[in-house]
Each structure stands twice: as structure tokens, then as C-alpha cells.
Amino acid sequence: MRLSRLLACLLLPLLLAACDGMEARKDSAVGLLEPQGWSQAIIEAGPFQLFAAWMPRGSARVLTVYIEGDGFAYLDETHPSPDPTPRDAMGLRLALADKDAKMVAYLGRPCQFVMPAHGQGCSSDYWTSKRYAPEVIESISAAIDQLKVRTDAQKVLLVGYSGGGAVAALVAGRRKDVVGLATVAANLDLGYWLSRDGLLPLDGSLDPALEAGRLANLPQVHFAGGKDEVVGPDVVQSYLSRLPPSAPARLEVLPDQDHYCCWAEIWPSLINRFRANP
């Protein structure tokens, strides 16, 4: 009993700080979107309600969909956050930087930007061990279907940041309308990454590397930072080794980038290069 009380006392300041910052994190995303005229909605998608935003700039056949990273998953190495809304939504920043896409959309991951009012199905498992669970992938895919209807798109180009890249790869392998896949600092081989860093197993999650064969014919580019100590190019290379040599997939290493900085600033040239040469 004394130990549990001690742990509660130690964790309380962390929980209070996290709770104090939740609304600020949500307001920050809205503050980024509103000045640029993006539409926003909370989409019913399977077991979850997902935060979505989109900006149609003209008629186009392809909708570029950005998928957010894992967000604020943990308070520390072992204690899950009460709300996974990212402190700095890099996936959203990439979407906003993509000025040349005629139709672009953004999806938060389950439970990001929506709690507590729209936190149906939200359990910390879905931003920790089950962050890439089948029901998560199905939910993201269902939301993409709805975004296609809202924008009158026929095809999608998927872009994912960090863990959102793993989600994007898993979604792409289950759809017939994906014309390309781009990831940034993505943990595409979970088994290799977890083993390399001695991380807790992601029980209940799917591993993109084990399903790489589904993407053998899909044009894809994976950007990695040469200074990224969170994921790194070797994780992407391990995933790529699962593809046949003929696969239209490549790794591009940016020597001066780390996991966080400064992808949005250089993103327009990177994504446009992929569009021109998938």
C-alpha cells in the first residue's frame, strides 16, 4: 500500500502537467489549420472517432493523405500518457507544408485531438502496445474512404510520419486505390527496431516488414535522417530488404536531419520530387 501511494505521488505531477497541456496541444493544431482555411471534422471510423482535416485546392484525381505519428504516448519510459495528442504534430506540419497538392488531407491517429468528448474506444493500449493493431488500421482506412467522398477523389497517395509511416504502409497493403507511399522517419521494421533498442514488445500490433510483400509493386520512398537516433535509416533498410530487388522502392537519407528537425521546412521539395519521379 505504501509503495502504491508513493508511486501515485510521484506520478501525480506528471499527470497534472500532461492534463494541463492537452487543450493547448489541441488548440495548437486548430491554430495551424484555421488561418489556412482547412475544413475540420471528427469522423466516425469503426471503433474510433478520428480527427480529420482537408483542403481541396481544385479538382484532382489523387488525394494526398497525411497520417500523424505516435504522438505523446508515454509520460516516461513505462507510464502511458493519459492523452496521446502530439505535443508537436509533425504529420500536420508536413501536410500544411505541401502547398502544391491540389487535394490534401490529414488524419490524427486514434484518440489524438478528440479526448475526452470523442474518446470512444480509447484505451492506452491503442497508443502503446496496440498502436498498429488491425482495428487501428481498419479505422484509418475507413476514414480515408470518407475523405475520398468529401473531396471527390479516386486515388490516394499516403504519407506517414514516424509511427504514422508504419500505419500508412499497413493501410496501403490493404487497399487497391493507393498510387504511392511516402514516409518520414518511419519505424517500418518493428521487429528489428524493438530488438535493436531493447524496447517493450508491441503485442497486438501488426509489423509492416512482415507484410512487405503486399507492397512489392507500389511506388514508395522512405526519407530518413542521418542524425535520427530514435528510428534511423537502418530500420528502413531492414524493411526494404524484405522487398524484391525489382520493387519500385527507395530510401533517401538526409544527412543533417534527426527524428524531429526540420522536416517541414524541406518537405515541399521532397514530396514534389517523389510525385515527379515515383
N, C-alpha and C positions, 0 to 999 in steps of 0.2 A: 504493500500500500504506500509506504514512504517513497519507494522508487517511482511509482506511477505519479505521485504528487510532484516529485522532483522533476520528472520529465515534462509534466504539464506546465510547471512553472518556467522551465527552460524554453519550451516551445511557444508559450503564450505570446511573448514579444514578437516572434517571427510571424505568428498567425495574425496578430493585430496589424503588423506592418503590411502584410500581404493584403488583408481586407481593406485597409486604408487606401491601397493603391489600385484596387480593382476598378473602381469607377474612373479613375484617372487614365487607366490603360484603355478602357472602352472609349472614353471621351477623346483620347488622343487619336484613335483610328477614325472616329467620326470627323474630328477636326481636319484630318488629312483628306478625307473624301469630299466633304461638303463644298469647299471652295472650288473644286474642280468639276462639280455638277454630277457626280456619280449618283445613281439610284441605289437604294439600300433596302434590304428586306431580311426577315428571318424566315427561312424556308423549312417546311416540314419535309424531312427526308428520312424515311424509315424510322428507326428508333430515336433519332436525334432531331433537334431543331438547329439548323446551321445559319450562321451569319453570312450573308452574301451581298456583294455589291457589283455593279456592272456599269459600263459606259459605252453605249453604241455610238460610234462617230460616223456611221454611214453603213450602207448595206454591204455585207461581205458574207462569203460562204463559210469562212472559218472563224470560230470564236476562240480566242486565246484565254485559257482559264488558269489562274494562278492559285496554288494551294499553299496555305500557310505552314510554317514549321511546327515543331512540337510545342512551342510556347513555354510558359512558366510552369514546368512540370513538377519541379521539386523545390521545397524550401531549403533543403540541404541535401547531402548525399543519400539520405534514407527516408526522409519525410516528404510525402507528396504535398504539393501546393493545394489550397482549397479551391483555386480557380486557375485554369491553365491559360487564360488570356495572356498573350505575349507582352512583355514589357516594351519591346521594340519590334513591331510587326514587320519583319523584313520582307516576307512574302507580299504584303500590301505595298511596301515601298517599291518593290520591283514592278508590281502591276501599275502603279502610278507613274513610274519612270518610262513605261512602254507607251510612248506618245504616238507611235506610228501604227499601232494595231487599230484597225477600223472597228473591231468589236473586241472588247476585253472585259473580263470578269474576274472576281476574286472570291475565294471561299475560305472562311475560317474553318478550323478543324472542330470536331465535336466538343461542345461545352465552352469554346472560346467566344468571348464577346456577348454571351447570351445569358449567363447565370446572374441571379437566381431565377428570374421570372420565366425564362425559357430553357431551363436546365433539365428537361425531361430526359430520362435515361442516363443522366450524368452520374458517374461513379469515378473515383480517382483512378480506377483500373484503366479507364479509357484515355488517360494521358500519361500512364505509366506502363504497366506490363502489356496491356491490350490496345496500345495506341495504334497498331496496324492490324487490328482484328478484322475478320471477314465482314462483320456488321458495320465497322467503320468504313471500309472500302465501298460496301454497297450503299451506304448513306451518301458518301461523296459522289458516287456515280449517279444516284437518284437526283441529287441537287444539280448536277451537270445537265441532266435531261431537262430539268425545269428551266435552267438558264438558256438552253438552246431554244426553248419555246419562247421565252421572253425576248430573245434577240433575233429570232427567226434564222438561226444558224443551222447549217447542215453538218459541219465537221468541227472538230475541236483540236487545238494544239494545247497540250498540257505542260505547265511549268510548275515545278515544286522547289521550295527552298528547304534545305536541311531535311528533317523528317517528312516534310511535305513532298520532297522528291521521292522518297520511298513510297508514299501514298500514291503519288502520280504514276509511278511505274506499275504499281499493283492495279490501279484503276485502268491504265492503258492496256494491260494484258487481258482485260475482261470486256473491252469494248471493240466495236467494229468501225467506229467513226473517228478514230484518233489518227491524225495525219503526221504528228510529230511529238516528241517528248524532249523537254529541256529541264535539266536540274542544276541546282546551285548548292554546293557544299553538302551533297546528299549522302546519307548512310545507306547505300544501295546493297551492300552485303552485310546483313545484320549479324550472321554467324561469325564472320571474320572480325567485324568491328567489336562485338561484345567480347570475343575471346582475346583479341589484341589488348583491349583496355581493362579487362577483368571486371566488366560491368554485369549487373544483375540480368539474368535471362528474361526475355520478353515473352513469357508464357502467354499463349493465346494470340500472339501476333503472327502475321504472315511475313515471309522473308522474300524480297524481290529477287535476290540471287537464285533462290530455288525455283523461281518461275521465269528465269531469264529467257528460256526457250520460247515463251509466248510472244516475246518482243524481237525475235530474231530478224524480222523483216521491217521493223518500224524505224524510220529515220530518228536518230536521237543524238543529243550532245549533252555531255555532263561536264560542267565547269567546277573546278576545284581550286582552292587557294594553296599556293606553295607554303604559306605560313600557317595553315589551318591545323591546329593541334587538337581540335575536337573530333573531326572526321578525317580529313586529309585525302590526297589523291590515291593513296594505296587502297583505300576502301572501294573507290570507284573502279580502280584497275582490277580488283578481285572480282567485282561484279562482271566487268567486261570480259574477263577470262572465261566466263560461263557461256558467252555468245559464240556462235560460229565465226570463223575469220571473215566470212563474206558479209556479216551483218553491217548495216549502214549506221554504225555507232562509233562515237569517238569521245575521247577525254581531252579537254583543254585545261591546262594548268596555268593559272595566273600567278606568277611568282610572288608578287607583293601583297596578295590578298590573304586574309585569315578567314576564320569562320564567319565573322560579322562585318568586317570593314574591308572595303567600302563598295559593296556590290551594286547598290542602287545607282551610284554615280557613273559606273562604267556599263551599266546594263543595256542601255539603248543600242550601243554598237554590237554587243554580244548577241542579243536576240535577233537583231536585224541581219547579222551575218548568218545566223542559222536559218532564218527564213529564206535568205537568198541562196544558201547552199546547204540544204538539209542533209 
